[in-house]
Amino acid sequence: MSDRDAADEFLYVDRHDQWRAAADRICSADVLAVDTEANSMHAYVEQVCLVQIATELDDAFVIDPLALDDLDDLAEPLAHPDVVTIFHGADFDVTSLRRDFGFEFAGIFDTMVAAQLLGDEKLSLRDLVERFFGVTLEKAHTRADWGKRPLTRDQIDYSYLDVKYLVELWRVQLERLEDADLLEEAEIEFERLALREPAERGFDPHGWARIKGAKELAPEEKAILVELYAVRDRLGQKLNRPVFKVLGNDTMLRIARARPSHRGQLTDIKGVSSFVVGRMGKDMVNAVARGLEQGEPAKPPPRRPDPRRRLDYGSQKRLGRIRDWRNVASEKSGVTTMAILPNYAMFEIARLRPDSLAELEQVPGVGRRRMEKWGDAILGLAL
């Protein structure tokens, strides 16, 4: 696609007058294909940097939220149950848009989830577009800094391609789901996606304990790691860089084991460049000294597992029987295991132990069609 071709197909929206006109068109549509670009690889706090939208009316927009006051006009169509909102891999987009703009969602259709239910081997948007439309999407900007302005023409054109084919792909996947009698199963998954909440933001002072290799450190080395972990986070905030680009986990472990007492010793440690020493060498040496002085860090508080996510021995046995049955049923019927019964539904059946078809239908992830298709077999296994 040439720059001229792309420019004719969508509007790049970075002015308020453009947004008002675009919002009117978006709100008049019944089908929205939506994608986002974020800057998680380049910023301490990730944010949505572009929102791409295409409609069944052949309108398309690449919207720059960093240049606009708000995107409030999107709230109504995204939350309207009669508006189909198409994503490919909705999880990231839904949680990001909810986190940054407070949007609620209804009417989701996820083309990747549809592909999973249908048993497609290749699930990426690139693979599906190539399979159904004979077009190979470019992936040249997957690691681009979408928060940096101005964006290049190539970046903007690239971002549009992620929604260009989604409306037509939705039509293809919808027909395939209908032919496979999997519409209700898909709707159950789409409704779960609409409720996804973003992860909590903020510094976790106990996050150091989850670094691979931290458990093997000596007590003083763990105390050093605690201090380095905090120093890295503070510098990441100051520079607005993701912490892994400030100092890698393996490098922090090596520093903790080496216990350097002055800046000159830091450069002998793999992963510590002269640039890093110049930027944060003093802070790292001070962190080592504080850790050695402390001697041993306080133990992180134990995680309190949700009792609803734990199975007793009998429930574990039920889960195993259901899983074995599901695998055999999938092989015999040619239907995917996800379509027969998703993992979370198996878990809930084993935990709740329904003793009637009516109770089984109400288990999260089951529904009427699964109850009708597989209910008698499942109930026998859930005893």
C-alpha positions as CSV (number, residue, x, y, z in Angstrom):
1,M,0.0,0.0,0.0
2,S,1.4,3.4,-0.9
3,D,1.1,6.4,1.4
4,R,-1.4,8.0,-1.0
5,D,-3.6,4.8,-1.0
6,A,-3.6,4.7,2.8
7,A,-4.4,8.4,3.2
8,D,-7.5,7.9,0.9
9,E,-8.8,5.1,3.2
10,F,-8.8,6.7,6.6
11,L,-8.6,10.0,8.4
12,Y,-5.8,10.7,10.9
13,V,-7.5,12.6,13.8
14,D,-5.3,14.9,15.9
15,R,-7.4,18.1,16.0
16,H,-10.6,18.8,17.9
17,D,-12.6,19.7,14.8
18,Q,-11.6,16.5,13.1
19,W,-12.6,14.5,16.3
20,R,-16.1,16.1,16.4
21,A,-16.7,15.0,12.8
22,A,-15.2,11.6,13.3
23,A,-17.2,11.0,16.5
24,D,-20.5,11.7,14.7
25,R,-19.7,9.1,12.0
26,I,-18.5,6.6,14.6
27,C,-21.7,7.0,16.7
28,S,-23.9,6.4,13.6
29,A,-22.3,3.0,12.9
30,D,-23.6,-0.4,14.1
31,V,-20.2,-2.1,13.7
32,L,-16.9,-0.9,15.0
33,A,-13.5,-2.5,14.4
34,V,-11.2,-1.3,17.1
35,D,-7.5,-1.5,17.9
36,T,-5.0,0.4,20.0
37,E,-1.3,1.1,20.1
38,A,0.5,1.7,23.4
39,N,4.0,2.5,24.5
40,S,4.6,-0.2,27.1
41,M,8.1,-0.9,25.6
42,H,9.2,2.7,26.0
43,A,7.5,4.3,29.1
44,Y,7.4,3.7,32.8
45,V,3.6,4.1,32.8
46,E,2.0,2.6,29.8
47,Q,-0.7,4.5,28.0
48,V,-2.9,4.2,24.9
49,C,-1.2,6.4,22.2
50,L,-3.5,5.6,19.2
51,V,-7.0,4.3,18.8
52,Q,-7.8,2.9,15.3
53,I,-11.5,2.5,14.3
54,A,-13.1,1.2,11.1
55,T,-16.9,0.9,10.6
56,E,-19.2,-1.1,8.4
57,L,-20.0,2.3,6.7
58,D,-16.5,2.3,5.2
59,D,-15.3,5.0,7.5
60,A,-11.9,4.6,9.2
61,F,-10.0,6.8,11.6
62,V,-6.6,6.7,13.3
63,I,-7.2,8.8,16.4
64,D,-4.4,10.4,18.4
65,P,-5.6,10.7,22.1
66,L,-2.4,12.4,23.1
67,A,-3.5,15.4,21.0
68,L,-7.1,15.5,22.1
69,D,-8.7,16.5,25.4
70,D,-10.8,13.4,25.7
71,L,-12.4,10.5,23.8
72,D,-15.7,10.7,25.8
73,D,-17.8,10.4,22.6
74,L,-16.6,6.8,22.3
75,A,-18.1,5.8,25.6
76,E,-21.7,5.3,24.3
77,P,-21.0,3.2,21.2
78,L,-18.5,1.0,23.0
79,A,-21.0,0.3,25.9
80,H,-24.0,-0.2,23.6
81,P,-25.1,-3.8,23.4
82,D,-26.5,-3.4,19.9
83,V,-23.2,-2.1,18.5
84,V,-20.8,-4.8,17.5
85,T,-17.3,-4.0,18.7
86,I,-14.7,-6.1,16.9
87,F,-11.3,-6.7,18.3
88,H,-8.5,-9.2,17.5
89,G,-7.1,-10.2,20.9
90,A,-9.5,-8.0,22.9
91,D,-7.9,-8.6,26.3
92,F,-5.2,-6.0,25.9
93,D,-7.3,-3.4,24.2
94,V,-10.3,-3.7,26.6
95,T,-8.1,-3.4,29.7
96,S,-6.1,-0.6,28.2
97,L,-9.1,1.5,27.1
98,R,-10.8,0.9,30.4
99,R,-7.7,1.9,32.4
100,D,-7.0,5.1,30.5
101,F,-10.5,6.3,29.6
102,G,-12.9,4.5,31.9
103,F,-14.8,2.9,29.0
104,E,-17.3,0.1,29.5
105,F,-17.9,-2.6,26.9
106,A,-20.7,-4.6,25.4
107,G,-21.3,-6.3,22.1
108,I,-17.7,-7.5,21.8
109,F,-16.7,-9.9,19.0
110,D,-13.1,-11.2,19.2
111,T,-11.9,-12.6,15.9
112,M,-9.0,-14.4,17.6
113,V,-11.2,-16.1,20.2
114,A,-13.4,-17.2,17.3
115,A,-10.4,-18.7,15.6
116,Q,-9.5,-20.5,18.9
117,L,-13.0,-22.0,19.2
118,L,-12.9,-23.1,15.6
119,G,-9.6,-24.8,16.0
120,D,-7.5,-22.7,13.6
121,E,-3.8,-23.5,14.0
122,K,-2.7,-19.9,13.2
123,L,-4.4,-17.3,15.3
124,S,-2.6,-14.0,14.5
125,L,-4.4,-11.2,12.6
126,R,-1.6,-11.4,10.0
127,D,-2.2,-15.1,9.5
128,L,-6.0,-14.8,9.3
129,V,-5.9,-11.9,6.9
130,E,-3.5,-13.7,4.7
131,R,-5.6,-16.9,4.8
132,F,-9.0,-15.3,4.0
133,F,-8.0,-12.2,1.9
134,G,-4.6,-13.1,0.4
135,V,-3.0,-10.0,1.9
136,T,0.2,-10.1,3.9
137,L,0.2,-7.4,6.6
138,E,3.5,-5.7,7.4
139,K,4.9,-5.9,10.9
140,A,7.7,-3.4,10.7
141,H,6.6,-1.2,13.6
142,T,5.7,-3.8,16.3
143,R,8.4,-2.2,18.7
144,A,7.8,1.4,17.7
145,D,7.6,4.1,20.4
146,W,3.9,5.1,19.8
147,G,4.1,7.8,22.4
148,K,6.8,9.8,20.5
149,R,5.5,12.6,18.4
150,P,5.5,13.3,15.5
151,L,4.6,9.9,14.2
152,T,5.9,9.0,10.8
153,R,3.5,8.4,7.8
154,D,4.6,4.8,7.8
155,Q,3.7,4.3,11.4
156,I,0.2,5.8,10.9
157,D,-0.4,3.7,7.8
158,Y,0.8,0.6,9.6
159,S,-1.6,1.2,12.6
160,Y,-4.6,1.5,10.2
161,L,-3.9,-1.9,8.8
162,D,-4.8,-3.5,12.1
163,V,-8.4,-2.5,11.6
164,K,-8.6,-2.3,7.8
165,Y,-9.7,-6.0,7.4
166,L,-11.5,-6.5,10.8
167,V,-15.0,-5.8,9.7
168,E,-14.8,-8.3,6.8
169,L,-12.9,-10.8,9.0
170,W,-15.8,-10.5,11.5
171,R,-18.3,-11.4,8.8
172,V,-16.1,-14.5,7.9
173,Q,-15.7,-15.6,11.5
174,L,-19.4,-15.0,12.3
175,E,-20.5,-17.2,9.4
176,R,-18.0,-19.9,10.4
177,L,-19.2,-19.9,14.0
178,E,-22.8,-20.2,12.8
179,D,-21.9,-23.1,10.5
180,A,-20.1,-24.8,13.5
181,D,-23.1,-24.2,15.9
182,L,-20.7,-22.3,18.2
183,L,-22.4,-18.9,18.5
184,E,-23.4,-19.2,22.1
185,E,-20.0,-20.6,23.1
186,A,-18.4,-17.6,21.5
187,E,-20.8,-15.1,23.2
188,I,-19.9,-16.5,26.6
189,E,-16.2,-15.8,25.9
190,F,-17.0,-12.4,24.5
191,E,-19.0,-11.4,27.6
192,R,-16.1,-12.5,29.8
193,L,-13.8,-10.3,27.8
194,A,-16.1,-7.3,28.2
195,L,-15.7,-7.5,32.0
196,R,-11.9,-7.7,32.0
197,E,-10.3,-5.2,34.5
198,P,-6.8,-3.7,34.1
199,A,-4.1,-4.7,36.5
200,E,-3.4,-2.4,39.4
201,R,-0.7,0.2,38.8
202,G,1.9,1.1,41.3
203,F,5.2,0.0,42.8
204,D,5.1,-3.4,44.6
205,P,7.8,-3.3,47.3
206,H,7.7,-7.1,47.4
207,G,8.0,-7.6,43.7
208,W,11.7,-8.4,44.1
209,A,10.8,-11.8,45.6
210,R,9.3,-12.9,42.3
211,I,12.4,-12.3,40.3
212,K,13.7,-15.7,39.0
213,G,16.8,-16.5,41.1
214,A,16.0,-14.3,44.0
215,K,15.2,-17.3,46.3
216,E,18.7,-18.6,45.8
217,L,20.5,-15.5,47.1
218,A,22.1,-15.3,50.6
219,P,20.2,-13.2,53.1
220,E,22.5,-10.1,52.7
221,E,22.2,-10.5,48.9
222,K,18.4,-10.5,49.1
223,A,18.6,-7.3,51.1
224,I,20.8,-5.7,48.4
225,L,18.3,-6.8,45.8
226,V,15.5,-5.2,47.7
227,E,17.4,-1.9,47.6
228,L,18.4,-2.2,44.0
229,Y,14.8,-3.0,43.1
230,A,13.6,0.2,44.7
231,V,16.4,2.3,43.1
232,R,15.6,1.0,39.7
233,D,11.9,1.8,40.0
234,R,12.6,5.4,41.2
235,L,14.9,6.0,38.2
236,G,12.4,4.4,35.8
237,Q,9.8,6.9,37.1
238,K,12.2,9.8,36.8
239,L,13.3,8.9,33.2
240,N,9.8,7.6,32.2
241,R,11.4,4.4,31.0
242,P,10.2,0.8,31.6
243,V,12.3,-0.6,34.5
244,F,13.7,-3.5,32.4
245,K,15.4,-0.8,30.2
246,V,16.9,0.8,33.3
247,L,18.4,-2.3,34.8
248,G,17.7,-5.9,34.0
249,N,16.7,-8.5,36.6
250,D,19.8,-10.7,35.9
251,T,22.0,-7.7,36.2
252,M,20.5,-6.8,39.6
253,L,21.1,-10.4,40.8
254,R,24.8,-10.2,39.7
255,I,25.2,-6.9,41.5
256,A,23.7,-8.4,44.6
257,R,26.1,-11.3,44.5
258,A,29.2,-9.2,43.7
259,R,28.4,-6.7,46.5
260,P,30.5,-3.9,45.0
261,S,31.7,-1.2,47.4
262,H,32.6,1.5,44.9
263,R,31.7,2.6,41.4
264,G,34.8,1.2,39.8
265,Q,33.8,-2.4,40.7
266,L,30.4,-2.0,38.9
267,T,31.9,-2.0,35.4
268,D,33.3,-5.5,36.0
269,I,29.8,-6.8,36.3
270,K,28.1,-8.1,33.2
271,G,25.2,-5.9,32.1
272,V,26.5,-2.8,33.8
273,S,27.7,-0.4,31.1
274,S,29.6,2.8,31.6
275,F,26.4,4.6,30.8
276,V,24.6,2.9,33.6
277,V,27.4,3.6,36.0
278,G,27.3,7.3,35.0
279,R,23.6,7.4,35.3
280,M,23.0,5.5,38.6
281,G,26.4,4.2,39.8
282,K,26.3,6.1,43.1
283,D,22.7,5.0,43.8
284,M,23.6,1.4,43.1
285,V,26.7,1.4,45.4
286,N,24.6,3.1,48.1
287,A,21.9,0.5,47.7
288,V,24.5,-2.3,48.2
289,A,25.7,-0.6,51.4
290,R,22.2,-0.3,52.7
291,G,21.5,-3.9,52.0
292,L,24.6,-5.1,53.7
293,E,23.8,-2.9,56.7
294,Q,20.3,-4.4,56.9
295,G,21.6,-7.9,56.6
296,E,18.3,-9.6,55.7
297,P,15.1,-8.3,54.3
298,A,11.7,-8.8,55.9
299,K,9.9,-11.7,54.3
300,P,7.2,-10.7,51.9
301,P,3.7,-11.3,53.2
302,P,2.2,-14.6,52.1
303,R,-0.2,-14.5,49.3
304,R,-3.7,-15.3,50.3
305,P,-5.2,-17.5,47.6
306,D,-8.8,-17.1,46.8
307,P,-10.5,-20.1,48.4
308,R,-12.7,-20.2,45.3
309,R,-9.7,-21.0,43.2
310,R,-8.5,-24.0,45.3
311,L,-9.8,-27.5,44.9
312,D,-9.9,-30.2,47.6
313,Y,-8.8,-33.7,46.8
314,G,-12.2,-34.9,45.6
315,S,-12.6,-31.8,43.4
316,Q,-9.2,-32.4,41.8
317,K,-10.2,-36.0,41.0
318,R,-13.4,-34.7,39.4
319,L,-11.4,-32.2,37.4
320,G,-9.1,-34.9,36.1
321,R,-12.1,-37.0,35.0
322,I,-13.7,-34.1,33.2
323,R,-10.5,-33.2,31.5
324,D,-9.9,-36.8,30.3
325,W,-13.4,-37.0,29.0
326,R,-13.1,-33.6,27.2
327,N,-10.0,-34.7,25.4
328,V,-11.6,-37.9,24.2
329,A,-14.8,-36.1,23.2
330,S,-12.8,-33.5,21.2
331,E,-11.0,-36.3,19.3
332,K,-14.2,-38.1,18.5
333,S,-16.3,-35.0,17.5
334,G,-13.6,-32.9,15.8
335,V,-14.6,-30.0,18.1
336,T,-12.0,-28.1,20.0
337,T,-11.6,-28.7,23.7
338,M,-12.3,-25.0,24.3
339,A,-15.6,-25.3,22.4
340,I,-16.6,-28.3,24.4
341,L,-15.7,-26.8,27.8
342,P,-13.1,-24.1,28.5
343,N,-10.7,-24.6,31.3
344,Y,-12.3,-22.2,33.8
345,A,-15.7,-24.0,33.3
346,M,-14.1,-27.4,34.0
347,F,-12.7,-25.9,37.2
348,E,-16.0,-24.5,38.3
349,I,-17.8,-27.7,37.6
350,A,-15.3,-29.7,39.7
351,R,-15.6,-27.1,42.5
352,L,-19.4,-26.6,42.5
353,R,-20.4,-30.2,41.7
354,P,-23.8,-29.5,40.0
355,D,-26.2,-32.3,40.3
356,S,-28.8,-31.3,37.7
357,L,-28.8,-30.0,34.2
358,A,-30.4,-26.8,35.4
359,E,-27.5,-26.2,37.8
360,L,-24.9,-27.2,35.2
361,E,-26.3,-24.6,32.8
362,Q,-25.7,-21.8,35.4
363,V,-22.1,-22.7,36.0
364,P,-19.9,-19.9,34.6
365,G,-18.7,-20.9,31.1
366,V,-21.3,-23.6,30.4
367,G,-24.6,-22.1,29.2
368,R,-27.6,-23.7,27.5
369,R,-26.0,-25.1,24.3
370,R,-23.1,-26.8,26.2
371,M,-25.6,-28.2,28.7
372,E,-27.7,-29.6,25.8
373,K,-24.8,-31.0,23.9
374,W,-22.6,-32.4,26.7
375,G,-24.6,-32.1,29.9
376,D,-25.5,-35.7,30.7
377,A,-21.9,-36.8,30.2
378,I,-20.6,-34.0,32.4
379,L,-23.0,-34.6,35.2
380,G,-21.9,-38.2,35.5
381,L,-18.3,-37.1,35.8
382,A,-19.0,-34.4,38.3
383,L,-20.4,-36.8,41.0
